[in-house]
Amino acid sequence: GAGTGSGGNASNYPNQNITFVVPFSAGGPTDTVTRMIAEPMGKKLGAQIVVQNVEGAGGTVGAGEVARADPDGYTVLMHHIGMSTAPALYANLDYKPLEDFEMIGLVTEVPMTVVARKDFPPATFQDLVAYVKANADKVTLANAGIGAASHLCGLLFQSAAGVKLQEVPYQGTGPALTDLVGGQVDFMCDQTTNTSGQITAGKVKAYAVTTPERVKSLPDVPTTTESGMPNLQVSVWHGLYVPKGTPQEVVQKLSEALKVALADQAVIDQMAKLGTAPVPATDATPEAHRAHLDEQLKTWAKIISDAGVKAS
Ligand code: MLT
């Protein structure tokens, strides 16, 4: 992060640009959600928000950098469900989610889609499951690195289908989707905030959405439950963080600005177009975010260990 500590004290915060760190590649879903809220948040705060992509290791490199940034409110992390799965997947994680960050608030919870390259043989989700069982050694499954939401969804898919596929890691699902459209990789589990455009344009095949109900903006895509795999249900919640020790006055100013952004009609409309929606204002608070993260850490530790996956 770019926090220089020269941000002065909390009372005149902000008096310089604020860096929002996205721990995945530009052009991916995390980046997309961040840029959506950065503009209205910056307006409310009276500061320029600069988005910085710090890639690597399924989002853990960027998260670690922000954990060690100056706690002055000038380095903010946008992260998602990966904050709650990393401790169960990385043996030597260099940050502790609940101890090394102040939470600002939840942002949005995004459905996932199971998508494939246009000419991948399976026609339906059921065909996909049969196909991967018969061709496990040949099928390639893209993700954004261990701990990414795409990796987690891929894990759940393989566990439910009883297969182990060849995973192809990218620095984000932005570049992964480019390769999928180009036919370089077979299929992927990725967020509607990234795949909606390519699905609607018919550039990729959409087999299912991983939510209990169909996604309004993708009405023709069946749910995994309708498709015979009810266990594959995962939505990607996102939240904002600053380093532990950031003054409460700064945390509150950021949380207030987040609430304003989530009530911004342009943000609401853009999220709806991409299959998602802002969280209610009561969830865009430090308390709600911390409680959610605490519960998610426990939930995913159990699911990951039940799937027989060890931290590495
Ligand atoms: C993920 O798979 O965690 C995200 O989709 C990665 C990204 O935002 O590129």
Residues whose N, C-alpha, C, O or C-beta is under 5 A from the ligand:
A	BS01	MLT	F24 S25 G28 P29 T30 D31 A144 A148 A149 S150 H151 Q171 G172 T173 G174
